């Protein structure tokens, strides 16, 4: 399915009332898309949502990962149909352009509003997460 067809697909329009605020979860998805594909999917999705809707996004990152961990990730997923793209925080942040990022913003996933796991090293998670609201 083409990214421009996702929100207009009969399976979506027949199930969800996208004219009202809703939440879209893009967790562990975008790292399987090229930069252009990921940007297009997020933009078209956000543009098609009603004001007050939310975008939940989690994306694997190499910011904290050791070279060995990156190689393990690449070999585990690289044998599939899609080549994974680990992105830095600087590359993930623009996915939220035009949206209001909720506190604490784009954070390492285990630190997003969670004090209980704060002693877990970031390199064991290596995933950024954020929630944003469409104005």
NUNU-816815 format. One record per residue (C-alpha): x, y, z; residue in three letters; residue number from 1. Coordinates in Angstrom, 3 decimals. Each point is the difference from the previous one (the first is absolute). Example, Ala and Ser with C-alpha at 12.3 -4.5 7.8 and 13.67 -1.06 7.14 Angstrom:
# NUNU-816815
- px/py/pz/resn/resi
- 12.300/-4.500/7.800/ALA/1
- 1.370/3.440/-0.660/SER/2
***
This chain:
# NUNU-816815
- px/py/pz/resn/resi
- 0.000/0.000/0.000/UNK/1
- 1.280/3.466/-0.821/UNK/2
- 0.451/2.387/2.906/UNK/3
- -2.479/2.448/-1.504/UNK/4
- -2.671/-2.719/0.062/UNK/5
- 0.293/-1.080/3.640/UNK/6
- -2.537/2.369/1.564/UNK/7
- -2.468/-0.280/-2.891/UNK/8
- -0.006/-3.805/-0.168/UNK/9
- -3.483/-1.493/0.513/UNK/10
- 1.363/-2.116/2.877/UNK/11
- 0.958/3.227/1.791/UNK/12
- -2.944/2.253/-0.904/UNK/13
- -2.466/-2.796/0.773/UNK/14
- 1.456/-0.508/3.459/UNK/15
- 1.394/3.284/1.271/UNK/16
- -1.673/3.389/0.185/UNK/17
- 3.017/2.044/-1.062/UNK/18
- -2.098/3.184/0.016/UNK/19
- 0.305/-0.178/3.811/UNK/20
- 3.199/0.013/2.048/UNK/21
- 1.709/-3.363/0.007/UNK/22
- 3.450/-1.424/0.717/UNK/23
- 2.326/-1.594/-2.501/UNK/24
- 2.807/-2.214/1.230/UNK/25
- 3.158/-0.322/-2.096/UNK/26
- 2.014/-2.196/2.324/UNK/27
- 2.871/-2.051/-1.454/UNK/28
- -1.159/0.842/-3.516/UNK/29
- 1.934/2.896/-1.478/UNK/30
- 3.420/-1.613/0.260/UNK/31
- -1.131/-2.426/-2.719/UNK/32
- -0.600/2.872/-2.442/UNK/33
- 2.391/2.182/-1.949/UNK/34
- 0.364/3.633/1.089/UNK/35
- -2.360/1.158/-2.745/UNK/36
- -2.574/-2.722/0.700/UNK/37
- 0.024/0.616/3.758/UNK/38
- -0.328/3.758/-0.387/UNK/39
- -2.835/-0.362/-2.528/UNK/40
- -1.897/-2.461/2.191/UNK/41
- 0.222/2.178/3.109/UNK/42
- -0.889/3.214/-1.875/UNK/43
- -2.956/-1.481/-1.869/UNK/44
- -1.281/-1.688/3.124/UNK/45
- 0.297/3.135/2.157/UNK/46
- -1.560/2.152/-2.726/UNK/47
- -2.968/-2.377/-0.232/UNK/48
- -0.771/-0.023/3.717/UNK/49
- -2.532/2.252/1.699/UNK/50
- 1.255/2.753/2.308/UNK/51
- 0.525/-1.354/3.513/UNK/52
- 1.248/-3.353/-1.311/UNK/53
- 3.184/-1.584/1.281/UNK/54
- 3.018/-1.584/-1.661/UNK/55
- 1.948/-2.552/2.046/UNK/56
- 3.384/-0.792/-1.454/UNK/57
- 2.848/-2.292/1.084/UNK/58
- 3.084/-0.474/-2.143/UNK/59
- 3.190/-2.026/0.392/UNK/60
- 3.159/2.065/0.191/UNK/61
- 3.715/-0.555/-0.234/UNK/62
- 0.713/2.987/2.275/UNK/63
- 0.764/-2.240/2.967/UNK/64
- 0.616/-3.359/-1.623/UNK/65
- 3.429/-1.532/-0.205/UNK/66
- 1.302/-0.976/-3.452/UNK/67
- -0.649/-3.631/0.970/UNK/68
- -3.633/0.753/0.876/UNK/69
- -0.501/1.828/-3.301/UNK/70
- 1.484/-2.965/-1.860/UNK/71
- -2.309/-2.394/1.892/UNK/72
- -3.013/2.180/-0.855/UNK/73
- 1.008/0.196/-3.659/UNK/74
- 0.569/-3.745/-0.304/UNK/75
- -3.230/-0.879/1.824/UNK/76
- -2.161/2.249/-2.160/UNK/77
- 2.150/0.281/-3.092/UNK/78
- -1.006/-3.445/-1.207/UNK/79
- -3.627/1.077/-0.329/UNK/80
- -1.801/1.842/-2.762/UNK/81
- 0.939/3.433/1.351/UNK/82
- 3.377/1.406/0.894/UNK/83
- -0.220/1.654/3.421/UNK/84
- 1.082/3.598/0.534/UNK/85
- 1.178/0.921/3.459/UNK/86
- -0.425/3.753/0.333/UNK/87
- 1.502/2.517/2.378/UNK/88
- -2.064/2.293/2.203/UNK/89
- 0.780/2.802/-2.472/UNK/90
- -1.543/-2.110/-2.791/UNK/91
- -3.060/-1.092/2.022/UNK/92
- -0.893/3.408/1.436/UNK/93
- -1.321/1.463/-3.318/UNK/94
- -2.720/-2.675/-0.132/UNK/95
- -1.777/2.168/2.592/UNK/96
- 0.178/3.235/-2.036/UNK/97
- -3.327/1.841/0.081/UNK/98
- -1.170/-1.937/3.069/UNK/99
- 0.122/0.902/3.689/UNK/100
- 2.405/-2.413/1.669/UNK/101
- -1.166/-0.922/3.497/UNK/102
- 2.398/0.067/2.962/UNK/103
- 2.549/-1.413/0.401/UNK/104
- 0.375/0.293/-3.784/UNK/105
- 2.002/-2.466/-2.039/UNK/106
- 1.736/-2.175/2.583/UNK/107
- 1.636/-3.386/0.312/UNK/108
- -3.044/-2.260/0.286/UNK/109
- 0.644/-1.331/3.507/UNK/110
- 0.359/3.562/1.290/UNK/111
- -3.258/1.322/-1.488/UNK/112
- -1.938/0.810/3.199/UNK/113
- 1.575/-2.908/1.836/UNK/114
- 2.194/0.425/3.046/UNK/115
- -0.021/-3.686/0.943/UNK/116
- 2.306/-1.093/-2.834/UNK/117
- 2.281/3.030/0.070/UNK/118
- 2.985/-2.130/1.036/UNK/119
- -0.247/-2.119/-3.170/UNK/120
- 2.813/1.015/-2.397/UNK/121
- -1.208/1.788/-3.141/UNK/122
- 2.025/-2.328/-2.230/UNK/123
- -2.146/-2.918/1.180/UNK/124
- -3.069/1.733/-1.420/UNK/125
- 1.273/2.073/-2.954/UNK/126
- -3.517/1.138/-0.903/UNK/127
- -1.350/3.542/0.014/UNK/128
- -3.667/0.593/0.740/UNK/129
- -2.299/2.990/-0.095/UNK/130
- -3.652/0.970/0.001/UNK/131
- -1.280/3.063/-1.826/UNK/132
- -3.368/1.678/-0.419/UNK/133
- -1.277/1.530/-3.209/UNK/134
- -1.000/3.611/0.693/UNK/135
***
